Amino acid sequence: MLTRRGSKHEAGSLADDRAASRARITPFAFGAAGITLLGLIYYALTWRSFKAIIGFCPHEFCDFIEYYYPMAEAVLRTGLPVDGFLYSPFVAILLAVFPSLGMNVSLVIWGILQVAFVILYLFLFRRLVPAGLPIQLLFVILALSSYPIALNSLGGQVSVFMLVAILGMLVVKERGHTAVAAGLLAFAVSFKFYPIVFLAPFVANRDMRFLLYATVACVTFLLVIPGVFLGFSGTLGFYGGLFDAFRDSGWVAANPHSNFLPHVVVRLADAMGYDAQDHRSILYVIAYSIAAANMGLLFLVQRARLSYADLWSFQIVFLTIPFVFKTSWPHDLVFLSFTQALLAWRLLGDRTQASSWRERITPTRMIMALTLLLPSIVFSNIVFFNLLGDFTGYGYYAFLFWANLLCLIAIYVELLPPALRRMRGCKAEEMEGG
């Protein structure tokens, strides 16, 4: 996508940047290994207290044990979702391989998958962002100390799988593998459906070829494959069970760990002695209006042809999750470490950045953005969570929501001015040409 939007010189410069970044694999590997060792020591010292703080998940991979494995046992027998399983029948069919292995072996494999996907996450940043070694290692620190990733690992959740699939989609799409990219998107959509929003950058680019491939892939993953194993009526019955579960999800609004904007505002208003329950409809309008504004920024970034527009567009979509996704559990925000490191790379400057991307950042904008970024990093960090030592309080006061919001504001601060300037320049050129 980048090669079609920018000039050949710019595309070549970006490719050279990424090639130079990947060439420094040895120091990165040693640095990442050292950070990982320190992280393992920290987790060894704090993991037991971390599980105690969480409370509801006293043993590793509790979601796999309580929901995924029972679903794997039931999918080909009943064809209906078990209580607490809210993913597509395609995911249930994938999980069906585990019962034949037994619980103990399945847990080992699930643990290997969790570790493997976190490693892939680390290398995807390296593949997508041509940052120097300091920023690359900063990302390793942020990722391995991320509270959402730690919670995802404890519960054996699937958010890291989705995150890697979405970022991997961008990598393979840039390499011209459209069908594979569409398959990765469909794989992510088969878990929680909302990743369909990641089609927005391709809509902005009028990339009809990819939109067609993505449509075919989603239909295949969500309908055709389940239809082969469960039958057409069985597939519809499975989705019917899911929709019933979604309709009965009113409890989410009262859960202190939902980071959906209306739920956050109601909780905070209640903490201050106000009752905001009657204003939920207004809060929904505000949340969806912010989401719409984010899509407007995404389209502007794409139309202005900013360098790394696709990468920034994906971050904008990620940061929109708490404004559209009614659960927005902490592990759904596993992307925050990527966004934070990307912003740090943008703000602190890097010799590896393409000259076309190194637009002047004024001291005022620099200070403003860093003031937003630093507390975002603190709020989403496992060390801060452990020091706070209050799982319910951490969720109730929505520290992850604020971490997300601060990143979103920082992106507006950094992308909106250059995008508007670029658009004005393009219009001026069109007028002169006319």
Secondary structure, DSSP 8 states (H G I E B T S, - for coil): -HHHHS-HHHHHHHHHHHHHHHHTHHHHHHHHHHHHHHHHHHHHHHHHHHHHHH-S--STTHHIIIIIHHHHHHHHHH-S--TT--S-HHHHHHHTTSGGG-HHHHHHHHHHHHHHHHHHHHHHHHHH----HHHHHHHHHHHHTBHHHHHHHHHT-SHHHHHHHHHHHHHHHHTT-HHHHHHHHHHHHHHHSGGGGGGHHHHHTT-HHHHHHHHHHHHIIIIIHHHHHH-HHHHHHHHHHHHHHHHT-GGGGG-TT---HHHHHHHHHHHTT---GGGHHHHHHHHHHHHHHHHHHHHHHHHTT-TTHHHHHHHHHHHHGGGT-S---GGGGTTHHHHHHHHHHHHH--TTS-TTT-----HHHHHHHHHHHHHHHHHTBHHHHHHH--HHHHHHTTHHHHHHHHHHHHHHHHHHHHHHHHHHHHHHHHHHH-
